[in-house]
Amino acid sequence: MSKSIFYHAGCPVCVSAEHDIIELVGSSNVEIVHLVNDKSKMSDAEKAGVKSVPALVTPNGNVLHINFGASMSDLK
């Protein structure tokens, strides 16, 4: 993985965090995944270790859970 992946659900907490992440790392360095709109990415997020959104998965595979918007089970 060469980019970070930012997973979110579209709630105000997630959208705010998305803007901050893009500002910090640049839009070319992060893939944005809206899990409510693209449920096919749910299993990728869970395999990466995402337990709640918003969350940033770094290129090293570390999961940074940012604030708390919703648990993965809430999105299913």
Phi, psi and omega per residue, in radians:
M1 nan 2.153 -3.120
S2 -1.745 -0.345 3.132
K3 -1.971 2.770 2.928
S4 -1.333 2.721 3.059
I5 -2.143 2.172 3.127
F6 -1.825 1.988 3.125
Y7 -1.721 2.349 3.082
H8 -2.665 3.045 -3.061
A9 -2.064 0.071 3.085
G10 1.542 -0.013 3.122
C11 -1.255 2.893 -3.131
P12 -0.986 -0.667 3.100
V13 -1.086 -0.765 -3.123
C14 -1.162 -0.766 -3.117
V15 -1.130 -0.715 3.092
S16 -1.084 -0.783 3.117
A17 -1.132 -0.662 3.098
E18 -1.016 -0.813 3.135
H19 -1.063 -0.744 3.140
D20 -1.151 -0.727 3.134
I21 -1.090 -0.799 3.130
I22 -1.079 -0.719 3.110
E23 -1.090 -0.682 -3.093
L24 -1.322 -0.801 -3.017
V25 -1.890 -0.219 -3.131
G26 1.552 2.458 -3.057
S27 -1.127 -0.431 3.134
S28 -1.367 -0.169 -3.100
N29 -1.846 0.060 -3.099
V30 -2.468 2.385 3.019
E31 -1.699 2.256 -3.141
I32 -1.716 2.199 3.126
V33 -2.150 2.016 3.104
H34 -1.632 1.794 -2.999
L35 -1.203 -0.415 3.092
V36 -1.267 -0.649 3.138
N37 -1.453 -0.414 -3.097
D38 -2.314 1.294 -3.089
K39 -1.127 -0.288 3.115
S40 -1.144 -0.320 3.136
K41 -1.565 -0.061 -3.108
M42 -1.014 -0.790 -3.109
S43 -1.180 -0.605 3.070
D44 -1.076 -0.762 3.136
A45 -1.097 -0.796 -3.134
E46 -1.134 -0.717 3.094
K47 -1.084 -0.567 3.131
A48 -1.311 -0.259 3.125
G49 1.831 0.178 3.123
V50 -1.234 2.187 -3.139
K51 -1.868 -0.447 3.133
S52 -2.686 2.831 3.095
V53 -2.077 2.623 0.080
P54 -1.312 2.583 3.118
A55 -2.583 2.523 3.106
L56 -2.022 2.179 3.052
V57 -1.758 2.090 -3.079
T58 -1.400 2.873 3.096
P59 -1.008 -0.436 3.100
N60 -1.394 -0.144 -3.124
G61 1.638 0.071 3.073
N62 -1.300 2.484 3.105
V63 -1.863 2.127 3.105
L64 -1.892 1.858 3.109
H65 -1.436 2.136 -3.029
I66 -1.898 2.057 -3.137
N67 0.937 -2.775 3.060
F68 -2.529 2.020 3.099
G69 -1.825 -0.925 -3.128
A70 -2.816 2.569 3.060
S71 -1.377 2.786 3.137
M72 -1.070 -0.641 3.135
S73 -1.130 -0.519 3.094
D74 -1.188 -0.457 -3.088
L75 -1.454 -0.266 -3.089
K76 -1.393 nan nan
